[in-house]
Amino acid sequence: MRRDGSRRAAPGRQGPVDSGPADSDPTEFSRTSDRQSGFRSRRAQGSRPSNPDDEFETMASGDAANPSSPPQPARSGPSLKARAVGYLSRREHARSELARKLRPYAEDPAQIDAVLDDLQREGWLSDARFAQSLVHRRAPQRGTARVVQELKQHGVDEAQVADLRDQLRATEYDRALEAWRKRFGDKPVDRTEYARQARFLAGRGFAHDVIRRILGESDED
């Protein structure tokens, strides 16, 4: 110890001794402790850093819940007549068939009848054209009985069905022969093959006398 009362530095030590945390700013230390404790609290609660997609969804839901946002206009589907014209632009339809397709979109059956009446007056809808179109599509591979049955199911007028039946019968042999040639081409050689080919033609609606003419007489006949 010196005469003035101060201590000499201990041998081997140079410079002043670091006083440690006592020299730091207590306010800064408090803020650092608060941030660390807050971080530990968030980790304990399982929080995650924010995701941009989550932020976007939050903003979108907030906009939807905001009553000050302007209401979106309601979207309305096509009218019954527009739907009917769309169906008819693809192919001919019978009146009953078109009414069935429009039924899920009509509030009242009377609306459907009014639309169909308008379409008939304007030439869009015609059962006669539908019947001719169906015969054109079915006749090459179907017999008279099958085509007539389908016409009746669609509600085609009986008088028109009778006229088309006569036309189909006049050409049934030629149509059945063409269908048989495309499928088989060779006459049956035994009873089993005869039965198989006969079932094919009968299933297509061709008359039995026409089938016998094409296949010849079976061993059973």
N, C-alpha and C positions, 0 to 999 in steps of 0.2 A: 504494500500500500504506500502510495506517495504521501508527501507531507500535506498536500491540499485535500487529502481524504479520498481521492479517486483510486480505483483499482487498476493495476496494470493488466494488460492482456495476457492471458495464459500463453505459455510457450507453445508453438505449433499452430496457433490460430491467427488468421489474418482477416482484417476487415471486420465490419460490424456483424453481430449475430442477428439472423432473420427472426423477427418477432412472431411470424406465423399469422394466423387468422386474426390476431388482435389488431393488426394494422389495416385490415380490409374494411370496406364500406359496409356497415351493417344493413343499410337499405338494399344494396345490390344482393347481398347474401340472402335476404328475405325473399326477394323476387325469384332468385334461382331456386330456392327451396320450394316455393309455391309451384313453379313450372314442373319440377321433378315430381312433386306429390300429385299434381294433376295428371301427368303422363302415366304414373303408376295406377292411378284410379281408373283411367280409360282402359288400360290393359286388363285390369281386373274385371272390368265390365264387358270385355270382349269386343270393344269398338274397333272399327277398321277405318283406314283412310278413306276419304270420300271418293266415290266412283263417278266419273262424268255422266255415265248412263243413268245412275241413280239420281243425280242432280237434275238431269233432263226429265225423268219421269216425275220427280217431285214438282218441277215447274209446270209440267203438263197437267198434273192432277190439280195443282193450285189454280191454274187458269180455268179448268173445267168447273171448279167449285166457286169461282168468282162470279157472283151474281151480276156484276157489271159487264161481263163479256156478252157480246151480241149473240142472240140465238141463231143456230145454224138452220137454214131452210130445210124442210122435210122433203125427202126424195119420193116422188110418186112414180109408180111403174106405168108401162104403156096402157092405153085404154083397151077395153074389150075388143073394139073394132080393129085397133092396130094389131092386137094379138091374132085375131082371126085372119086378117089379111096376110100376116106373116106365115101362118100355117098354109094358107091357100097358095102363097107364092112358091112353096116347096113342091106341092102336089095337089091334085084334086081331092076334096073331102066331101063325104056325104053330110047332110045337115045334122043327122043324129050324132055322127062322129065328131063334128066340130063343136056341137053343143056340149058333148061330154068333156072335151078338152078345155072349154071355157068355164065350166062350172066352178072350179076352185077359185076363180078370180072374180066371180060375180056375187054381189050382195043379195040379189033378187033374181029368180029365174026369169022374170019378165024382162029383165035387161038383156038376157041372152036372146030371147025370142025377137026383141026389137032389133038387135044387131044383125041377126040372121036374116030377118025380113029385108033390112036395108041392103045387105050383101046380095041377096037374090035379085032385088030390083036393079041393082047396079051391075049385075052380071058376074060378080065375083064367085058366087056360089051357085052350083047347078048339080042336082042329083043325076041328071042325064049324062053330063060330062063325066061325073065320077064313075058311073056305071061303065061307060065305054072305056075309061082309063083302067078300071080294075080288070075288065075282060082282056084288055091288051096286055096287061102285066101277068095275069094268071093263066090264060088259055094255053100258051105254049107248053106248059108243064102240068096242067091240071085238066081233069075231065069235066064234063058238063055238070055233073052232080055237085062237085066241090065248088065250082065257080058260082052256080046258082045259089047254093047254100050261103056263101059269103055275101052275095048281093042282098039276100033277104035279111041277113043279120044287120046290115047297114041301113035297112029301112027303104030300099029302093022300091019304087012303085011296082005293083004286081003286073000291070000291063007291060011295062018296060022289061021286067024280068022274063015274061013269057016270050017277048020278041027275041031277047038275047039267048034264051034257051034254044029256040029253033035255029038260030045262027050257029050256036056252038055244036049242036047235034049234027049239023050238016058237015062239019069239019072235024068231028071227033076222031075218026079213024086215022086221018093224016097226022093229027097232033099226037095221038097215042103211038103211032108208028115211029115218029121222030123221037119221042121221049124214050121209047124202047131201044132204038138204035144207039142213042147216046149212052145208055146205061149198059146194054148187053151186046147187041149186034149179032149174036149167034142164037139159033133156035135151041130150046132145051133138049137134052139128050136122054133124060130120065125123068121119073116122076118128081124127084126132089128138086131138080132144077126148074121143072115146069111150075111147081108150086111156088118156088121163090120168085120167079119172074111174074107170075100171075098176081102174087101178093103186092109186088111193087106197083104194077099198073092199077090194081084195084085200090090201093092206098092213095094213089093220085086222083081217084074219082072217075076213072074211065069205066065205061059200061062193060058188062061181062061178055056180051056178044062181040064187041070190038076186041076184047082180050083174046077170045077164042080164034078170031080171024088172024090175029097177029102171031099167036104162038102155035096155032094148029091144034088138032085134037090130041088130048092127053091119052095115055094108055088106059085111064080109068073110064074114058067116054065111050 
